[in-house]
């Protein structure tokens, strides 16, 4: 650009290089003046600057705004030389030392100023620190000097996290802006007064830049950031990590390579690719634009020496103990799981597996991108003994890749390797052929991961607030080697990735077997699955719509065989008051539930008058008055969100007198045959859910009594109509 006349418009690449230089804060006074002149005289240059800004803003807007807040928060400290600190260096055992941190004010916030001015077609006068620029008053200078000497945090050296609070008064040392913590201690705890707790794993070196900012030169840290400290930033030699409400870890090795792992929430990460060797030899200075990436829960990214971003495939949680947690203690024999990797690329995902040694226990985190937890099915028996304390892998629930993924688990010792499979999935061929089903199940406790699951909350301990169950499969690996696990079979919508646990083989062989019934869900518990039930007599079809007329299985009707006008009544089975319908639903004398077959449909998504529902498990029955051959059973439910889901089994009996209805296992269902299994949770919540049970031309039954067992749910199904059709009487389905 130096060879161009003063009034010439630079070409696009030259202007982008100049903008990148300004954005990175590396522009000289001459370059700032040059950009100012270009934007003043050239409309096309202003338009190009707008485009440049828009492209950068897509990923940068999060941390740019937060970083601006953090800069303003800490500016009084950052503009001071360490020599102005009144108390001088602090003598910490971890070698805290005071040093300068110089930031030029001339380019602070410049990138946004340039872009806004260009987009508004205004003249941009770059603040370059000349005599005409506003200067701080004596009062402001004095305030800055005073702020620089104030304590901004507290350091506790060599104290495990669980003992920090109790021993803080005894061990704490003040931390001030300009201090550098250089430590070889295994763990050093640092609390920032702004609301950030940091664990520093030595050998490490951390410089405190401001109350909201620090620079990690080497070593590993983890941070837990309170809401009051959003915008807290960690700088490394080649990146900037800005908190957006999170728990995260950052590691810098001796060559400057930076690893960033997000355990909760999200961070904004900025990094810049360095010029190649060939580019560095160019006589024309080249400044590549910085890149930005939003990292969310479960993401892990490595920035290389060259400034390139790569996916981190797996991390070991013991390398990143979080503040307030107890570091894992490995057995003397060493870990069972050495490593884990898959066949995915950085383009497929930026999520990383997390290996937790000796960590499989009640309420253990299940997935890196969900706050789900592993728990035992039974509150009495908890997790199966053979799994407790095992090494395990926290995978990610990314249904975009689950049907083509291959996960390799590298075992360091002879081991029993377990796979925990969501019971709502079909069993993959690789699992069925190479592993053995233990008969045990374990549960998953889910939080409100999304708006569609906003009602879910985590419980504590086994058997509490479980949303799904997983069957436990195993294979013994006497000669340690990498074991390849395959993909899941579709459909996988609303399903979770399988869990992975490994225990030393000698421990598995010596652990006494437990009765499988201790670790299997009961009928009605909300967790029952096909593996614990006999083969049903029907097939089930399900669909969802927003209006009755959209349903391919047909409209509900008041003219079916099971209609109330034919003298047939649904009755709630209360089991002596243990299973009561919701108090707001209509129940008549004799526990009659008229809404189920009166032909009157819910006319809104929250209709209390025309629906029948429970809170929790429910059971109701109908006496058909005689043994009857059926063609189909249709069930309709309506709600604006979660109460539209259907999750129940239907049972039939040929006995003249209805058998007992309080059974909890298939073996205990004396006198009953399983007609069908219905579960619509693969559909989106809300609207109208419909299911139909049918068995072809031969029909269903014959049966005299029918029983519905509604699986437990905190917010049970809003049932608006059940239609029962005698063989040969079901109406034809509407044409598509």
Secondary structure, 3 states (H helix, E strand, C coil): CCCCCCCCCCCHHHHHHHHHHHHCCCCCHHHHHHHHHHHHHCHHHHHHHHHHHHHHHHHHHHHHHHHHHHHHHHHHHHCCCHHHCCCCCCCCCCCCEECCCCCCHHHCCHHHHHHHHHHCCCCCCCCCCCCCCCCCCHHHHHHHHHHHCCEEEEEEECCCHHHHHHHHHHHCEEEECCEEEEECCCCEEEEECCCEEEEEEEEEEEEEEECCEEEEEEEEEEEEECHHHCCCEEEECCEEEEEEEEEEEEEECCCCCEEEEEEEEEEEEEEECCCCHHHHCCCCCCCCCEEEEEEECCEEEEECCCCCEEECCEEEHHHCCCCCCCCCCCCCCCCCEEEEEECCCCCCCCECEEEECCCCCCCEEEECCEEEEEEECCCCCCCCHHHCCCEEEEECCCCCCCCCCCEEEEECCCEEEEEEEECCCCCCHHHHHHCEEEEEEEEEECCCCCHHHCCCCCCCCCCCCCCEEEEEEEEEECCCCEEEECCCCCCCCCCCCCEEEEEEHHHHHHCCCCCHHHHCCCCCCCCCCHHHCCCCCCEEEEEEECCHHHCCCCCCCCCCCCCHHHCCCEEECCCCCCCCECCCCCCECCCECHHHCCCCCCCCCCCCCCCECECCCEEEEEEEEEEEEEEEEEEEEEECCHHHCCEEEEEEECCCCCCCCCCCCCCCCCCCEEEEEEECCCCCCCEEEEEEEECHHHCEEEEEEEEEEECCCCCCCCEEEEEEEECCCCCCCCCC
